Amino acid sequence: MNNYYRFDLGQQGKFNGVVNANFAKYRKREFVGGTGTNYFGPRTNYDFSGTYAFNDNNNLDFYIGYYDEKSKKITDYSSMGMGKSSANYDKTNQDYSIAYNGKGDNSNYMVRAYYNRYDKEEYKGSKNNSYKQNTFDTLGIEAKNTVQAGDEHLLTYGVEYKNIGIEGPILALGEGNSKDNSAYAGYIQDEWFINDKILFIPAVRYDHDEQFGGKTTPKLGATYFLSDNSRIKANWGKSWRAPNLVELYAGQDHGFTTIYGNPDLKPEEATTWELAFEAEKDNNWLKLNYFNSKYDNLITYDKVNGKNTFINAQDAKTDGVEFEVGRQFNDNWSIRATSNWLNAKDSDGEKVSATADNISTLELNYDDNDINGYSAKLWNSWVSNYHYANENYDYNTLNFVVNKKFAFDDGQSGRVYAGVDNIGDKKIGDIYLEGRIWRVGAEITF
């Protein structure tokens, strides 16, 4: 059950702001095979965002958010000769940010600072029984400037800094242990309109991680406009990502499953290129994209000694095709199809865990375009050879949602909706496909 509220303050002199509140309650659902349940219980969320305009060219944005969750999870160990165990979780999340935005004669700049604190308390029965508390702190600062350098160049450059700290047994380093890590980055990009047919975008980025050192990565992009309705795009680039603290040191349940960290992880590096064609004509559209990526030390997860563990998949290679085609039949009906083919293998030629050979969808959309009318979507998703724990899985799900729209004389509007995911109630416990899910709801704007 979910209900939410939004109050817009409107423009009050130089200030405007919005208040949001959300109240939800998640029901208990048994996993396939009777292995346990999801996290169930109440969750609340509040946030406030506002802008103070000093003048037409300078303003201050700020945001405050608070989230609270009290949930419970039941795990059934009957298959191991034991009974059921329940765990309670109290989670809170605090978000704060402030940003200064300004405009010059030919530039737009921004400076932003933000802070996030996430607390997760876990206990069995009462807080005096197996009590654990984990705290995650993130502090960041970023600055960016975009400059129009003549008629042909749009230059963007910026810097970023982030510090992340974790304290608690989730690190699997003993009760009360803590870790923190700092990273910073700088980048520059140019959007160069060589002529009315060619857009060229070179970019370079430098990332530095406190634990793993630094790396410079370049990127190049180009778009060739065949006509007003068609274009060819080409991109090439390198990327680098250091493993985060959870991937390195985790050893406690933090989701629908327990995934253990691996302190021997190495940074993930990739070289990627892609070539795409996009076109629109009349009421039809088409997108076709080929991509090819080579990963050194790809960070993923798999079962190691019976435990879900983060690993480096060595020199993994992926390539594939993304395809989308659609047609707007008339003002009310449209159809859209997508198909994503992926070939992902590690250096031993083995399929990378948690990837599928193909994911395809076919969706039919209806909208009567009446402010007091209806809209609906029916779609089917097919998944082929989803690979996990040395097994491959094939499945498809049929889904449906319908909306009834309302408009009132006083300017208020709203909708009620109902939907069903996985209508056929397909269940595969090993990959957490948990069967049919239905939902109903209502919203009103005033």
N, C-alpha and C positions, 0 to 999 in steps of 0.2 A: 504494500500500500504506500502510495506516494502522494503528497500534496505540497504545493509550493506557492509562494507569494512574491510579488514584485511591486515596489512603490517607487515611482519616479518623481523626484522633487521638482523637475522642470528647471527652467532657468531663473535663478534668484539673484539678480544683479550680475556679479561676475562669477557666480558659483552655480554648478548643477551637480546632482548626485543621484544615485540609485541604490535602494536597499532591497536585498533579496533574502528570502527565508525558505528553507526546504525541510520538511518533516517526512520521514520515511520509516517503514517497518518491513523488514524482510522476513518472510515466513520460512519455516524449517523445511528443507527438502532432503530426502534420503538419496544417497548416491547409489548408482547401479551396483548390484552385488552386495548391498548392505554393509559397505565398508565405513559408513559414517554419514555425516550431514555437511551442508554448507554452513557458513556463518549466518546466523539468524538473530534478529533483534532490532531495536530502534536506532535510527541515525538522524542527526539534525545538522543543518548547515546554515550559517548566516554569513552574509558579506555586504560590504559597503564600498562603493567606488564613487569617486568624485573628481571634478576638474575645477580649478580656480584659474580664470583667465586674467592675467595682468593687463593684456591688451590683445589686439588682433593677432599678434605674432608670437606671443610668449604665454605659456600656461604651465600649471603644475597639476599633474595627475597623481592620485593616491588611491590605495586599495587596502582594505582590511578584511580578512576572512577568518572564520572560525568553524571548525567541524568537530562533532562529537559523536562517537559510536560506542554502544554497549552491546556486544554480540557474544554469542555462544556457539561452540562447535562440538559435536559429538563424534568420536572415533570408535569404531567397533573392531576389537582385536580378537573376535571369536575364532577366526581362522588360525590364530596363533595360540589357541588354547587359553586365552584370557577373555575378560569381559569388555564392557564399554567404558570409555573414559571421556569426560567432558572437560572442556577448557573454556574459561571466560576471558573476554578481551575488552578492555576499556581503551579507546583510542581517541586522541585529540590531535587536531592539526591547526596551527596558526600561521597565517600568511600576512605579510606586511610589505608594501612597496610604495615608493615615491619616485616620480620621474619629472624632470624638467624638460620641456619641449620648446624649441625656438625656431624661428625662421629669419633668414637674412635675405639679402637681395637675390642671391642665387643658391641658397643652401637651406637645408633642414637638419637640425641637430637635436640630439637627445642624450640625457644623462640619467641613469636609473640606478637605484639601490634597492635591494630586496632582502628579506629575511624570512625563513620558514623554520618552524619547529614542529616536529611530529613525535608524539609520545605514545608508546604502546605498552600497556600493562597487561600481563597475563597471569592468571591464577586458576587453581582448581578448587571449586567449592567456595572458598573464601580467600581473602587476601593474605591470610595467615598460612595458606597451604600452597607450597610451590610457587610463590610469588616471584614474578620476573618483570622488570621494566627496562624497555629500550627507548632511547632518545636519539633522534636524528635532527641535527641542526645544519641549516644551509644559509650562508651569507654570500651575497653576490653584488657586484658592481659592474655596470657596463656603460659604454659611451659610443655613440655612432654619429657620423655626419655624412650627409649626401650633398654633393656639390654639382651643379650644372656647369661643366667646364666647356664653354662654347656651345655651338649648336649640335655637335656630334658626340659629345662625351658626357655621361652621367657617372660621376665618381662616388663610390661609397667606401668608407673606411671606418674602422672601429676597434675597440679593445674590450676585453672581458676578464673578470676575475671572479673566482668562486672558491669558497672554503666549505668543505663538508665534514661534519663531525658525527660520530656514532658512539654511543655509550650503552653498554648492556650486554647480556649473554647472547644476543643474536650473533655476535662476532665469534662465538665459539672459542673465546680466549680466556674464559673464566669470568665469574660474576664480578661486575663492577669495572671490567676492563673497557678501555675506550681507544678509539683511533680517529685521527682526523687527517684530511688531505687537502692540499691547495693546488689550484691549477689556474693558469692564465692563458690568454690567447689574443692575437692581433690579426687583422685581415684587411685586405683592400681589393676592391672590384671596380671594373670599368665597363659600362655599357656603351659600346662604340657603334654608332650607326654609320657604317662605312658609306652606304648609299641607301636609297629607298628600297633596296632589295635584300640587303645583308645587314644583320645585327651580330656583332662579335662581342663576346663577354669573357675577358681573361680575369682571373682572380688568383690570389695566393693567400694562404693562411698559415700562421705559426701557432702551434699548441705546445704548452709546457706543463707537465705533470710533476708534482713534487717528488713522487716516488720513481717515476719511469723516465724522467727527462723530457726532451723536446723533439719536435718534428715539424718540418715545413712541408706543406702539401699544396700543389698547384691545381688549378682547374681551368678548363677552356670550354666555352660554349659558343655555338653559332646557330643562327636561324636564317634560312633563305626563304623569302616570301615568293612563292611561285605565282600567286595571284592574291586578290583580296580575301579569298576563301580557302586557300590552301598554302601549306608551308612544310618545309623539311627542317628538322632540328637535329643537331649533332652535339654531343657532350663527351668530354673526357676529363677524368680527374683522379686524384689520389686522396685517400682519407686515412686518418689515424685515430684510434681510440684506446685510451688506457683503461684497464679493468677498474671498476668501482669497488668500494669497500665491501659491499654485500657480495659481489662476485668473488672477491678474494677471501673473505673471512666468515661468511654466513654459516650458521649451523643450527638454526632454529626455525620452526614453522612460521612462515610469513605469507600465507596464501592458501590456495586449495591443496597445496602439497608442500613438502619440505624439500628445499634445494640447498645443498651444501656448497660452501665456498671452496676455492682452491687457491692457496697462497702462491702457487707456482705458475699462475697464469701470466702470460706475456701480453703486451699491447697488441691489439688487432689492427692490421694494416690492409688496405684494399686499393686496387687499381680498377677503375670502372669506366667503360665507354658505352654509349648508347646512340642509336639512330632511330629517329621517329618521323612519321608522316601523319599530318592532320589535315582534314578537309571537311568543309560543310557545303552542301548544295541543296537549295530549296529547303525541304523539311528533313533532310538526312544528314547524318554526321558519321565520321569514321576516324578512328585513331589506331595507329599501328606502331608499336615500339619494340625494338630489339635491344637487349642489354646484355652486357658481358662483364663479369666481375671476377677478379682473382684475389683471394684473401690469404694473407699470411697470418696464421694464428687466430683464425676466426673464433670468437667467443660464443659458445652455445652451451647446451647442457645435455647430458645423457646419464644413463644408469652406470655407475662405477661401483663395483662390489655391492650391488643391490641398492645403492643410494643415488638419488637424483643429484648430480654434481656438475658444477660449471667446469667446462673443459675448453682447451684450445683444439680446434679441429684441424690443426696443422695448415697445410697449404690447400685450402678448399677453393674450388672453382664453381661459379654459378653462371649460367646464361639462360636466357629465356625470352619469351615473346609475350607482350601484353597487347591485347586486341579488344577494341570496343567499337560497336556499331549500333546505331539507333535511328529511329524514324518517328517523327511527329505526324501521326495520321491526320489529325484535325485539331481543333481547339481543345478537345477533351481527351483523346487517347494517344498514348505514345508507347513505344516498345524499345527496350535497351538490352543488349547482350554483351557480356564480357567473357574473356577467356584468358587466363594467365598460365603460361607454361613455364616450368622451372626445372632446370637440371642442376642440382647442387651435390657435389661430391668432394670428399676430402682427398688428401694426397694418396691414400691407399685405394682410391676408386670406390669407396663406400659412400652410400647416400648420407648426407648430413641430417642429423636428427631434427625432428620437429619441422620438417619441410614436406610439401606435397608436390607431386609431379604436375598436377593441374588443378586449378580452382576456376570453375565457370559459373556464371549466373545468367539467368534469363528473367527479366522483369517486365511486367505489364502495368502501366500506370493509367489512372483515370482521374480527371478533375473536371467537374462541371463548371468551374470558374464562377460559381455563384456564391456570394458571401454568406448565404444561408443554405448552401448545398452540401455536396459530398465530394470526398476524394478517397482514393483507395490504391493500394499497391499489392500485387501478387507476384511473388518471385520464388524461384527455385535455385538452390546452390548445389553444385556437384563438386566433391572433393575426391581426387584420385591418388592413390598410393601415398597417403600421409604416413610418414615414416617416424616411428618412435619405439625405442627399446628393442631394436632389431625386428620389428614387425611393421607390416604395411596395412593400411586401413583404407577402404573405399566406402563412401557414404554420400547420401544426398538429403537435403532438407527442403521441404516446401513451407513457405511462410506467407502470411497475409496480414494486412492492417487496413482498417477503414476509419475515416474521420467524418464526423458530422459537424459542419461549421455553423456558427451563429453570429449575427450582427444585430445590434440593438439601436434604437432611435437615439439614445443618448451618447452614442459613440463607442460603447462597449462592444467587445467581440469575444468569441471563445470557440471552443470545440470540445466534443467528447470523442473518444477513440477506443477502439478495441482491436487487439491483434493476437495472433498465435504464431509462434516460432516453432519449427520442427513439428508440423502438423501430424506427420506420420509416426511420431513418438520414437524416433530412432535413438538407441542407447548403445554407447560403447564406453564402458567404465574406464578402460585403460587410458583413454585420451580425454576423459571428462566431458564426453557428449552425454548429457544427462536427461535426454528425452524432451517431451513437449513443454513449452513455456507459454502461458497466456497472460495477457495484461489488458487492463481497462483503465481509463483515466479521463480526467476533464481539466480544462484550463479556461480561465477567463481573463481578459485584459480590460482595464478600466482606467 
